[in-house]
Amino acid sequence: MILSNNAQSANVFWIVEGAVSLGADTRMEGTLLGGAAIAFGANTTIGGRALSGSAAGTIALSSTTISVPVDPSVVGGRIWFDSNGDGIQNPSETTGFSNVPVALLQLVFDKLTIDLGTAAEFGALAGGAISGTGHVEGDVGSGTGAIAPAITSTGTIYETGHDDVLAALDDFSKAYNDGKNRAYDVQLSAAAYALGGTTLTPGVYKIGAAATVASEVTLDAEGDPEAVFIIQIVGALGTTASTGNVILTNDAQSANVFWIVEGAVSLGANTHMEGTILGGAAITFGADTTLGGRALTGSAAGTIALATAVSAATGTPPVGYPAPIVVGDTVTDTNGNYMFESVQPGIYVVRWDLSSVTTDLRITAAHQGDDDQLDSDGVFGDVGEFVYTLELEVLAGSTHLNVDLGLVETLPAIKAAALADLAAALAAHLLANYYTEANWTALQTAKTDGDAAINAAIDAAGVAAARDAALAAMDAVPTGADALFSDRFENIP
């Protein structure tokens, strides 16, 4: 069952008076309200609830995954003009910025690749003995067993139990457990599975028992050289002689392929394998088998029997985490408001696209004052580019309508506006009043001094103070009528 176009499992209800039987390896969405028994097939999943209340209303689970639906959340806010530049929305600051693109990005914390640490330097690394003949690109080391003298290497063949080998085995253990415990994207089978003839695209795959490769397995990176393949095999892995090959295509890189095998690995003669084998038991190579990657097995029982060439893994593994996922995009309304609804729990950032906003503005300082509802949340970036918030945790059923962004004029723009105010005031005085020659000179001097003070100011507050002082000085210059009245008053006997 598939949900589409914003359908929510929390809003789906199955009222079933009779028995419910869900087939193996299927998925159901919604709440089952049953009047009788509910039986789940093997590996069935349900995004919802299984509820059956009568005495006969039994529930039979079989490796079933039940995910209770959560209430969606809301994320929104406003882009406003921060007229005084204090980073806090004031009641008088009603101007917003419309048609600004806004995106909600969800952060993904599943690591792209498996970090091998110092184990990455080894082409063959074992807790136990390394026997046979073969050539290895990379270091060779064993924690407790002997290394056959017929084995050659482009790197260092360490003495058994060398400190560098023990450190690498410790890193191997971390990498093996990381790969083993990754959440899988696709379960190929809960039982044994024949991989031969399949094509796998990037992702994490799980096989619940032994895996065999009787014919070619193709790993298709779909044109992405950083694509990662992780194949988790609970049992053993065996390839058939001459035909059980692993092929890389469409930019797939051996450095990004990981085989997490809990059982023994047996590679048939005259076959080719790609990727790093992280084994929980012995790894055995048939005659003339080649491996583009690494053979790593960490336990004391984890021996390696070579009869082959082990080539270094090629390519550069991606590091860190995948890029954030855009889960919603919109534009601000006429008042600068935006909103994302039906947001699922997770870690997000809000991204504002200010590429088309005038450069006379800049983002205001973030997280000012004591009220999170009124401050600006833009931290990274500025006008002319993307601006991002810090990480935002969204919990089930929560509302975040305070993810805001303030824009303030730049100092040059503020100065230009203040100079324009003085020029306009001078013109207004000239049109509305009569001045003696001396007073007209005084008026112009007040304006010129104000211009100089504004240009010398180093912040918005200084500009405002200089402008206000100049306007006051201009207002204080006597007009012609004032001067005439004063002269007449002085001549009264």
Buried (B, 14 or more C-beta within 10 A) or exposed (E): BEEEEEEBBBEBEBEEEEBBEBEEBEEBBBBBBBBBBBBBBEBBBBBBBBBBEEEEBEBEEEBBEBEEBBEBBBBBBBBBBBBBBBBBBEEEBEEBBEEBBBBBBBBBEEBBBBBBBBBBBBBBBBBBBBBBBBBBBBBBBBBBBEBBEEBEBEBBBBEBEBEBBBBBBBBBBBBBEBBBEBEBEEBBBBEBBBBBEBEBBBEBBBBBBBBBBBBBBBBBBEEBBBBBBBBBBBBBBBBBBEBBBBEBEBBBBBBBBBBBBBBBBBBBBBBBBBBBBBBBBBBBBBEBBBBBBBBBBBBEEBBBBBBBBBBBBEBEBBEEEBEBEEBBBBEBBEEBBBBBEEBBBBBBBBBBBBEEBEEBBBBBBBEBEEEEEBBBBBBBBBBBEBBBBEEBEBEBEBEBBBBBBBBBBBBEBBBBBBBEBBEEBBEEBEEEBEBBEEBBEBBBEBBEBBBEBBEEBEEBEBBBBBBEBBBEBBEEBBBEEBBEEEEEEEEEE
